[in-house]
Amino acid sequence: MCGIWALFGSDECLSVQCMSAMKIAHRGPDAFRFENVNGFTNCCFGFHRLAIVDQLYGMQPLRIKKFPYLWLCYNGEIYNHCRLKEQFQFDYQTKVDGEILLHLYQRFGIEGMASLLDGVFAFVLLDTANRKLFLGRDTYGVRPMFKLLTENGFLAVCSEAKGLTQVSHSMPSQAKIVPFPPGHFEVFHLKPSGKVESVQLDRFHCCTDEPQHAAYASVQTLRSVGWPGLHVRRCSCSSGGLDSSLVAAMLVKLAKQEELRYPVQTFAIGAEDSPDLLAARKVAAYIGSEHHEVNFSPEEGIKVVEEVIFHLESYDITTVRASVGMYLVSKYIREKTDSVVIFSGEGSDELTQGYIYFHQAPSPQAAAEDSVRLMKELYMFDVLRADRTTAAHGLELRVPFLDHRFSAYYLSLPEELRVPKDGVEKFLLRESFRGTNLIPDEILWRRKEAFSDGVMSVKKSWYSSLQDHIESEVNDNLLVKDSHRFPFNPPRTKEAYFYRQIFEKHFPGRADWISHYWMPKWIEATDPSARTLAIYKPDKDE
């Protein structure tokens, strides 16, 4: 996890422009570099590094002697870089995982390169010999990237949109800042002036398709990949739910097999008597992790809401609600431990139809189609939340459920196998682990708990505490009177209005960074919480 920032064809002084790059310094606390491009004085790269692989040669933009005309700035982790290096017998200059992009591009071109990458990434690749510039982003958009492109060909790119809002340009109107589409690459022609012209934007992978890199990795080799190149400690978030518990248990199991020199840490957050905390405690005791519990009160959660919205660059209701806990636990991990890489369960609910509203699906086909829709929108919601709340504290996120091969395989299974069964969501996933003794049976079959219920005291939920605070901040008259202020994605509730005001304070006029609010389907809803569904019943009421 790092922060990337780049400008091409700037009309303003680069020494002034580069101040914008400092807005994403939290993404890479270990080092920073700002470098001009030879022969193009108005083009530059900025890079904030979190050192995970190759402590010595990991600074960017990455350049190697074999291809002196290639400049690479990327954020992410390429899981199959060692395998591809061996497969194609590439001669490496560094131990950096990203060096594989340079070799693959040189041999297969940009589309072939992107298609062969197994991992999470966002990259800017410059080929000065052919005057081409390339952008690309992983299938699910786990790693963020935004771009600003003016009508006269000035291009700015950044891991987070906040690094572009104050970038200067010569056009009279405000330039649009947009998230780069996941699973796509874009090709630009680099003009002598340093400005660019977009000539191609194409998808290189869709979540329903088996990835091309699968051809170079058998199941047998996947079982023994180990932990190549990592120099930092790994840990896992644990909510006591199915997904995070499976991830934590697998991590501990693999760590024992690889004989890691330290115990895997697990982290849970909530009030002292919260259902999630109690469940996570049971899981940790069962799998043998070094467990940490982070307690927080409603007041502490409310206090960081504005910070959370600033880091998220989103006003989506459920995203903000669920981000508070992850933001606080990430803060604890950074300040109190030496863990840097965090494994988490994001993507499972979308992939395995884990949301409560899937019980309401009119047919298996409708459920399957909505599952794919959710997967394609992860970059606006769940993985956005997971990336920004961890990156805010200089941590790196890993999301095993979004493995390209696993997700494509799961989505290829018959539609009727993937729907909730016997009143239980994610039945197929649960059934797959029956009898393995990987996690306790009571956790394996624990029903999904809404974050706003599970993380707080059984006496009063996080949801209820938030609503009480917002009631004191937003009155009915204000909601009606100011409705015209937000014509795009207008807030329908006081909570939505409260978040939107904060968002507009930091990012005025940028509401289109998300296309819509996350809401459950097949019901009339103004609130995204599972509590709005008649079928939902929290553990504490059972």
C-alpha positions, 0 to 999 in steps of 0.5 A: 500500500502506497500513494501515487501521484503524477502530472502530465502537461502541467501549465503551472510550476511543479514545485507548487503543484507537488504540494497536492501530493502531500495530501496522501502522505498517510498512504506511505509513511516510510519515504517520499520521492518527487521526480521530473521526467527527463525531456518533459519538464512539465511531467512528474511523479510523486510517490509515498512509500509503505515498505512491504517488499524489497526494503532497498530498491522499492522506491518509485518511480521504478526504473531499471537499466534494461528498459531505461525509457520505462517509468512505473509508479504503482500502488499494490501487491502482485501476488504472482510476480515470482511465478511469472518471473520463473515462467518467462525467465525474466532477468530481474534487477530488483526484488520489487514485485512491481518490476514484473510489470515492466517485463510483461509490458515489454513482451506482451504489451499493456493489455497482455501485461494487465491480464497476467497480473494476479493481485491488487494494483493501480499503476501509471506506466510511462513509455518515453521511447514510444510516447505512450502513457498507460493507466490501469486498475485491478479487477475490483478496484481494491487499490484506488486511483482517480484521474483529472483530464482537462480538455487541453490534455493536462492529466493528473492522477492520484491514489485519492481524489483529495490529492487532485482537488487543489491541482492547478490548470489553465482551463476556465472551468473546474475539471472533473475528477473521476475514479478510474474504472476497475478492471480497465486500462487506458492508453494515452499518446504523450505529446511533445508538450507533455500533454496527453490524448486518450486513444483507448480505454478497455476492460482487461478482466471481468469478475465473471471470467477466469483470469488469464494468469490462471494458465500459469498456476496450478492448484498444486503450486498455489498450495505452497506459495508461502510468504515471498518477499514480505518483510513486515508483520501480518494480522487479521481483523476479526468481527466474530462473523463468518468471513473474518473468522475464516480469514483469520483461521486460514491465516493462523493455519498457514502461518503455522505451516510456514513456521513464522517466527511470531504469532498472528495477531487478531483485532476486534473492536466494540463495546465490552459486551458487544456480540461481535467482541464476544464472538471474536474472543471465542474464535481467537481462543479456538484458533490460537491467535494473539488477540487484541480487543479495542473498546470504543464508546459511541462518543468516541465513534461520533468524534471521528465521523468527520475524519472518517468522511474526509479519508473516505471521500464518500457520504454513503450512509452504510460506508460511513457507519461501518468505517468508524470501527475499522478506522479506530481499530486501524489506528490502534494497530498502527499506534500499539503494534508492529503489524502492517499488513491486515487480512480482512473478509471484504467481498464475501457478502457480495460474492456469496450473497451474504446480505440479509436482503438476498432472502427477498430475491425473487429468483436465483437468477435475480440474486446471481445478477445482483451479486455480480452488480455488487462485485462490480460496485465494490470500489465505491463501497466496501473495498473503498471503506477497507482501503481508506480506513487502513491507509489513513493509518499507513497500513496495507489491506489484503482481501482473500475473498476477492482472489480472481480465480476463487471469485470467478469460480464461485460466480460460475456455480449454478445459480440455485446453489448460491442462494440462501437456504433454510433461512441461512445466507451464505449457506454454500460457503458455510457448508463447504467448511462443515467438518473441517474444524477450522472455526467453531461450529457456532461461528460457522453458522452464526447469522449475519449481524448488522455492524451497527448492532454487533459492534456496540453494547447489547443495551444500545446499538451504534445505529441508535447512538448515531441517530440520537446524535444526529437528531440533535444536529439536524432538525426536520425544517433544515432537511426540507429547507436545504433539499435543493442544495444537493440535486445529485443523490439528494439525502432522504434522511437526517443521517444522510444529510448530516454526512453530506454536509460534512462531505461538501465541506471538504469536497464541494461539488464532488458528489458524483464520486459515488453514483448512488447510495448503497441500498438493499434491493427488492424492498422500498428502503431509505436506510441501508441497514439490515434492521430495515428488513423484516427477516433480520433478527440480531443475536441479542434478540434470539 
